[in-house]
Amino acid sequence: MIAALPMYDFPELREDTDAFWEGVRDHLAAAGLTGIPRTLTRPADFYALWLDPQLLVSQTCGYPLTHDLKGKVRYVATPGYDAPGCEGSTYRSFVIVRAADDIQRGSDLSGRVAAYNSADSQSGCNVLKLYLAGQGIANGLLREAIESGAHRKSVAMVKAGLADFCAVDCVTWTLLTALAPDEVAGLRILDRTDPAPCLPFITSRTLPVEDVASLRIGLSAAFNDDDLAPLREKLLLASLTVLDESAYNVIPEQEMAARRAGWARVA
């Protein structure tokens, strides 16, 4: 079996993430699971990992869950985060601009250069399209939209003047503010986007249903283990909830709303 926690796996936090996994692993074993990997996998190809029949647990973005992974993986649970912009099991993105730029409202982004992490990102692309549509900006009125490859790279592009704005999920922004304050110095939050459920834990569809139940029990125990509280605090992990998977339907609904406004893609 394989396990990965790749979504907020900053180099500065990898020792903490690995230590948290050690605690999770103990609770999964206590819940009756076997074949639990001793160490986390850090993949180059996320989709290959998420679709691997040997996947025990990983975290994915809500957009892949509702698109390319739909019907191919099994939803497990949703973590909640202790970060501004999060409420319970939901999160949102912050629209980031340079502090010195004369951008006062979302409509001022017309004619500017956007950076986005990837087209399959809920927080960096999908909800950004909806936000721009809501600001009355027609598709085609941006000067350019550049795919950066990662939220952290989008932030760096805005800081360096290679882009004028980006959408960064509030958990990433909070972590960057704490771990790499120099990277966000000179930047500010212009606005907040609409919320969506936080990034879900998933497992392989080949995992027996009874093992999925054990997986949820073990994860819940880890989220309530006082000994793991200092690690959860560093990772901003606040809660774990098993949602009805239909809660994630808000993501394709946001996509369709943006599409109806002309925003099929960031352009």
C-alpha positions as CSV (number, residue, x, y, z in Angstrom):
1,M,0.0,0.0,0.0
2,I,1.1,3.6,-0.5
3,A,0.2,6.9,1.3
4,A,0.8,10.5,0.5
5,L,0.0,13.9,1.9
6,P,1.1,16.1,-1.0
7,M,-1.2,19.1,-1.0
8,Y,0.5,21.2,1.7
9,D,3.8,19.4,1.7
10,F,6.1,22.4,2.0
11,P,9.8,21.6,2.4
12,E,9.8,23.5,5.6
13,L,7.1,21.2,7.0
14,R,8.2,17.8,5.8
15,E,9.6,16.7,9.1
16,D,6.3,17.6,10.7
17,T,4.3,15.9,8.0
18,D,6.3,12.8,8.4
19,A,6.0,12.8,12.2
20,F,2.2,13.3,11.9
21,W,2.1,10.3,9.5
22,E,3.8,8.2,12.1
23,G,1.0,9.1,14.5
24,V,-1.7,8.5,11.9
25,R,-0.1,5.1,11.1
26,D,-0.3,4.0,14.7
27,H,-4.0,4.9,14.8
28,L,-4.7,3.2,11.5
29,A,-3.1,0.0,12.9
30,A,-5.1,0.3,16.1
31,A,-8.3,0.5,13.9
32,G,-7.4,-2.8,12.3
33,L,-5.7,-1.9,9.1
34,T,-2.8,-3.9,7.8
35,G,-0.2,-3.2,5.1
36,I,0.2,0.4,6.2
37,P,3.2,2.0,4.6
38,R,5.9,3.2,7.0
39,T,6.8,6.3,5.0
40,L,4.9,8.7,2.8
41,T,5.3,8.7,-0.9
42,R,6.2,12.0,-2.5
43,P,5.1,11.6,-6.2
44,A,6.1,13.4,-9.3
45,D,2.8,12.4,-10.9
46,F,-0.1,13.1,-8.7
47,Y,-2.7,11.4,-10.9
48,A,-0.7,8.2,-11.2
49,L,-0.6,8.1,-7.4
50,W,-4.3,9.0,-6.9
51,L,-5.3,6.3,-9.4
52,D,-2.9,3.6,-8.1
53,P,-5.0,0.6,-6.9
54,Q,-2.5,0.3,-4.0
55,L,-3.4,3.7,-2.6
56,L,-4.3,3.6,1.0
57,V,-4.8,7.3,1.6
58,S,-3.9,10.6,0.0
59,Q,-5.2,14.1,-0.2
60,T,-6.4,15.6,-3.5
61,C,-7.9,18.9,-4.7
62,G,-11.7,19.1,-4.9
63,Y,-11.5,19.8,-8.7
64,P,-9.8,16.5,-9.6
65,L,-12.2,14.7,-7.2
66,T,-15.2,16.1,-9.2
67,H,-13.6,15.7,-12.6
68,D,-10.8,13.3,-13.7
69,L,-11.0,11.2,-10.5
70,K,-14.8,11.1,-10.4
71,G,-15.9,7.5,-10.0
72,K,-12.3,6.3,-10.0
73,V,-11.4,6.9,-6.3
74,R,-13.3,6.7,-3.0
75,Y,-13.9,9.7,-0.9
76,V,-12.8,9.2,2.8
77,A,-13.1,12.5,4.8
78,T,-12.4,16.2,4.7
79,P,-10.0,18.0,7.0
80,G,-10.8,21.5,8.3
81,Y,-8.0,24.0,8.8
82,D,-7.2,26.7,11.4
83,A,-6.6,29.5,9.0
84,P,-8.3,32.8,8.2
85,G,-10.7,32.1,5.3
86,C,-11.6,28.7,6.6
87,E,-14.9,27.9,8.2
88,G,-15.5,24.4,9.4
89,S,-14.8,22.1,6.5
90,T,-14.7,24.9,3.9
91,Y,-12.0,27.1,2.6
92,R,-11.6,29.9,0.1
93,S,-9.0,31.7,-1.9
94,F,-7.4,35.1,-1.5
95,V,-6.8,37.3,-4.5
96,I,-3.3,38.5,-4.1
97,V,-1.8,41.7,-5.5
98,R,1.3,43.9,-4.8
99,A,0.7,46.2,-1.9
100,A,2.0,49.2,-3.9
101,D,-0.2,48.6,-7.0
102,D,-3.2,50.9,-7.4
103,I,-5.7,48.1,-7.5
104,Q,-8.6,48.8,-5.2
105,R,-11.3,46.4,-6.3
106,G,-11.7,43.3,-8.4
107,S,-12.8,45.2,-11.4
108,D,-9.4,46.9,-11.5
109,L,-7.9,43.6,-12.6
110,S,-9.2,44.1,-16.1
111,G,-6.2,44.4,-18.5
112,R,-3.8,42.9,-15.9
113,V,-1.7,39.7,-16.0
114,A,-2.9,36.7,-13.9
115,A,-0.9,33.9,-12.6
116,Y,-2.6,30.6,-11.8
117,N,-1.1,27.3,-10.6
118,S,-2.8,24.9,-12.9
119,A,-6.0,24.5,-14.9
120,D,-7.2,21.6,-12.6
121,S,-6.9,23.6,-9.4
122,Q,-10.1,24.7,-7.6
123,S,-8.5,27.4,-5.5
124,G,-6.1,28.8,-8.1
125,C,-8.1,28.6,-11.3
126,N,-11.7,27.4,-11.1
127,V,-12.8,29.8,-8.4
128,L,-10.7,32.6,-10.0
129,K,-12.7,32.3,-13.2
130,L,-15.9,32.7,-11.2
131,Y,-14.5,35.6,-9.2
132,L,-13.4,37.5,-12.4
133,A,-16.8,36.9,-13.9
134,G,-18.5,38.3,-10.8
135,Q,-16.4,41.4,-11.0
136,G,-17.8,42.1,-14.5
137,I,-14.6,41.3,-16.3
138,A,-15.3,39.6,-19.6
139,N,-13.1,36.7,-20.7
140,G,-10.4,38.2,-23.0
141,L,-10.0,41.4,-21.1
142,L,-7.0,40.2,-19.1
143,R,-3.7,41.1,-20.8
144,E,-2.3,37.6,-20.1
145,A,-2.8,34.5,-18.0
146,I,0.3,32.5,-17.1
147,E,0.3,29.0,-15.7
148,S,2.9,28.9,-12.9
149,G,2.8,25.3,-11.8
150,A,2.2,25.9,-8.1
151,H,0.6,28.4,-5.7
152,R,4.0,29.3,-4.3
153,K,5.2,30.1,-7.8
154,S,2.2,32.2,-8.5
155,V,2.9,34.3,-5.4
156,A,6.5,34.6,-6.5
157,M,5.5,35.8,-10.0
158,V,3.2,38.5,-8.5
159,K,6.0,39.7,-6.1
160,A,8.5,39.8,-9.0
161,G,6.2,41.8,-11.3
162,L,5.8,38.9,-13.8
163,A,2.1,38.9,-13.0
164,D,-0.3,41.4,-11.3
165,F,-2.5,39.0,-9.3
166,C,-3.2,35.4,-8.5
167,A,-5.7,33.4,-6.4
168,V,-4.1,31.4,-3.6
169,D,-6.0,29.2,-1.2
170,C,-6.2,30.6,2.3
171,V,-4.3,27.6,3.9
172,T,-1.4,28.1,1.5
173,W,-1.3,31.8,2.2
174,T,-1.4,31.3,6.0
175,L,1.4,28.8,5.8
176,L,3.6,31.0,3.5
177,T,3.0,33.9,5.9
178,A,4.3,31.9,8.8
179,L,7.1,29.9,7.0
180,A,8.4,32.3,4.4
181,P,7.4,35.9,5.3
182,D,9.9,37.3,2.9
183,E,8.0,35.7,0.0
184,V,4.8,37.5,0.9
185,A,6.3,40.8,1.9
186,G,5.1,43.6,-0.3
187,L,1.9,41.7,-1.2
188,R,-1.6,42.1,0.1
189,I,-5.0,40.4,0.0
190,L,-7.3,42.3,-2.4
191,D,-10.4,40.1,-1.9
192,R,-11.8,36.7,-1.1
193,T,-13.5,34.2,-3.3
194,D,-16.5,32.0,-2.8
195,P,-15.9,29.0,-0.5
196,A,-15.8,25.3,-1.3
197,P,-15.2,22.1,0.8
198,C,-11.5,21.7,1.8
199,L,-9.2,19.3,0.0
200,P,-10.4,15.7,0.6
201,F,-8.7,12.6,1.7
202,I,-9.2,9.7,-0.8
203,T,-8.4,6.0,-1.1
204,S,-8.5,3.5,-3.9
205,R,-11.8,2.1,-5.0
206,T,-10.3,-1.4,-4.6
207,L,-10.1,-0.9,-0.8
208,P,-12.8,-3.0,0.9
209,V,-15.7,-1.0,2.4
210,E,-14.8,-2.3,5.9
211,D,-11.3,-1.0,5.5
212,V,-12.6,2.4,4.5
213,A,-14.5,2.5,7.8
214,S,-11.3,1.6,9.6
215,L,-9.4,4.3,7.7
216,R,-12.0,6.9,8.9
217,I,-11.8,5.6,12.5
218,G,-8.0,5.8,12.4
219,L,-7.8,9.3,10.9
220,S,-10.4,10.6,13.3
221,A,-8.4,9.2,16.2
222,A,-5.3,10.9,14.9
223,F,-7.2,14.2,14.7
224,N,-8.2,13.8,18.3
225,D,-5.0,12.6,19.8
226,D,-3.6,15.1,22.3
227,D,-0.1,13.9,21.7
228,L,-0.4,14.9,18.0
229,A,-1.8,18.3,18.8
230,P,1.5,20.2,18.4
231,L,2.0,18.7,14.9
232,R,-1.6,19.4,13.9
233,E,-1.1,23.0,15.0
234,K,2.0,23.4,12.8
235,L,0.1,21.8,9.9
236,L,-3.0,24.0,10.7
237,L,-5.2,20.8,11.0
238,A,-8.2,21.6,13.1
239,S,-10.9,19.0,12.4
240,L,-12.0,16.0,10.4
241,T,-15.5,15.5,9.0
242,V,-17.0,12.9,6.8
243,L,-19.2,14.9,4.4
244,D,-21.7,13.7,1.9
245,E,-19.6,13.6,-1.2
246,S,-22.3,15.7,-2.9
247,A,-21.0,18.7,-0.9
248,Y,-18.3,18.9,-3.5
249,N,-20.9,19.5,-6.3
250,V,-20.4,23.2,-5.6
251,I,-17.1,22.9,-7.5
252,P,-18.6,21.9,-10.9
253,E,-21.5,24.3,-10.2
254,Q,-19.0,27.2,-9.8
255,E,-17.3,26.0,-13.0
256,M,-20.6,26.1,-14.9
257,A,-21.5,29.5,-13.5
258,A,-18.2,30.9,-14.8
259,R,-18.6,29.1,-18.1
260,R,-22.1,30.7,-18.6
261,A,-20.4,34.1,-18.0
262,G,-17.8,33.2,-20.8
263,W,-15.0,32.0,-18.5
264,A,-14.4,28.4,-19.9
265,R,-10.7,29.0,-19.2
266,V,-8.5,31.7,-17.8
267,A,-7.5,33.9,-20.7
